Amino acid sequence: MHDVVKAGKARYIGASTMFTWQFVKANYLAEREGWTRFVTMQNHWNLVYREEEREMNPFCLAEGIGIIPWSPLARGFLAGNRTRKGEGEQWGTTTRAKSDNMAQRMYYRESDFAVVDRVVELAGKHNVKPAQIALAWLLHRPGVTAPIVGASKMQHFEDAVGALDISLSKEEMSYLEEPYQPHPILSHS
């Protein structure tokens, strides 16, 4: 990747989804060998998966590395359109809610629904969509350069841009964060 930067085919390089020790080692080796260092970390981070706050995000902040979270809406879970499942019921009304087995393995714990309940509540108070509150929370976090938003409709993109105008108080940020329960590490190997 160093050669790609030196050839002018890329200006910077970033990494994605790894343990902090792996990222530290990669940048240490780059520095030791005179190679191009990674300047961004694309990590899995949202209101219902916050494990990156333990090590990766503090490392990135300390080193001036930009954070570009992927799945900021937890595969649509933070849009507030999923429901707690009962006997013989679906997880929601959308096609994705009914069929996204990966999201059901990653999220959908009772504590995740408790977070979403608060997202939906604050969305009502701000008169915005739940997804916008979830994105606004992320945008208020230090080190976030830009979340990676998977917009499949123009309205999704417009909603994401609208999140830039939402101001959350410290109390609201804490209110959203309080029900979080630690998750097993996801997407690392």
N, C-alpha and C positions, 0 to 999 in steps of 0.2 A: 504494500500500500504506500510505503514511502516513495517508491519509484513512480507510482501514479501521480502523487503530489508533485514530485520534482519534474515530471514531464509536463506539468500544467494541465493534466486531465481532471484533476480535482484540486480544490483549494485547501480543504481540511478533511480530516477523517474522524469518524465517530465509531463507537462500539455499542453493542446492544446485549442486554440480558445475560449477565454473568455474575458470578460471585465477586464481591469487592476485591478479594485477594487476587483474583485473576486479572482484574482491571488494573490494579496497582502494579502487578508484575509486568503487564503489557507496557504500561507507560514508563516503568523503571527501565525495562530493556530498551525501549525506544530512546530514552534519554542517554543511557549508557553507550548505545551504539551510534548515536547521532542521527537517529531516524525521526521521522515525523511523529509527534505525540498525538494521542486522541484528544480532541477538544470537546466532544459531546458524548453523553451516555443516553442511549435510548432504552429506558427501563420500564418495567411494568409497574404502574403506580396509579392509584385512584382511591377514592374514599373507602372502598371495601377491600382493597389490597394495598397495604401500606408498609410492607416489610422492607422496602427500599429505604425507609426512613432510619433504619437501625445503623447501617454502615455506608451503603453506596451514596446516598444523598449527602451525608456529612462529608464524605471524602470529596465528592464533586465540588461542594461549596468551598472546602478548604483549598482545593487546587484550581479553582476558577473554571471548572469544566461545566459546560451547559447541560441542562437536564431536559430531555425531550421525551416525556412519558407516552407510552403506547397504551392503548385500551383505557383512555381516561374516563370512559363511561361504562367500563366493565362489561363489554360486549352488549351494551344496551341495558344492562341491569339497572344502572343509575338513572335511566330515563323515567323510572317510576311506573312502568307498564307491566311489571311482573307481579304475580300474586303468590302467596304462600299456598303450597299444594296440599290438598286433602285427598282422601281416598278417591281414586278414580278421576281426579281432576287434572287439568292442564296447568302449566306454570304461568299462563297469561293468554291474551287473545291474539297477539301478533304471531306470524309464522315463525319468526326467529325465537320468540319466547317458547313456543311449542316444540321447536326442533333443535335448539342449540344445546346439544349434550355437553359440549365443552364448557360452556358458561355454567351449566348446572353442576359440573364437577368442581369448577373453580370458585364459584360464589354460592348463593342460595342458602347460606346458613342462616339461622335465626338472627344472629347478630348483624348479618349483612342486611337483612330486611329491616332491622331496627335503624340502621343508618339510612336506608332508603326512605323510611317513614319520615325521618327528620328532613331529608332533602325535599320530599314532597311538601311537607309542612312549610318550610322556608320559601319554597317556590310560590306557594299560595300567598304568603305574606308580601313577597316582592312582586307578585303578579307576573311571574315568568315561568318558564317550563323547568321541570326538575333537572333535565340535562344541563340547562344553563347554570343552575346552582352548583351542580357537581363540577362543571368546567370552571366556574368562577372560583370555587374553593381551590382547585389546582393552580389556577393563575395567580392566586394570592400567596402561594407557597414560594419561599426563597429558592432561587436557582433555576426556576422553570423558564426555559427559553420559549417553548411552544409545545402544547400537547399534539399528538398525532391523532387527528379526528378522522374516523372512517365514515365520511358522509356519502350516503347512497342516494340522497335526494337533495335538491337545492335548499329545501327548508332546513335540513340538518346543518348545512353549511351556514345559512343565515342565523340559525339559532346559536351555533358556535361563535360566530362573530359577535352576536348580541351579548354573550357572556362577558365580553371585554368591558361592557358598561355597567356590570353589576358590582356593587361594592358591598362586601361582607364585613361586619364588625368582628372584633376579636371574640366577642361573646358568641356570635353566630358560628364562627369557625370552630370554636371549642364545642359548641352544641352539636355540630355535625360530626366531630371527631370522637366524642365521648363514648358512644356505644361500640366502637371498633374492638374486635377481638383478633388476636394474632392468627395468621394463617400458616399452613405449611408453605415452604418456599416453592413457588411455581415457576416453571419455564427455565430453570437453571439445570446445567448438567456438568 
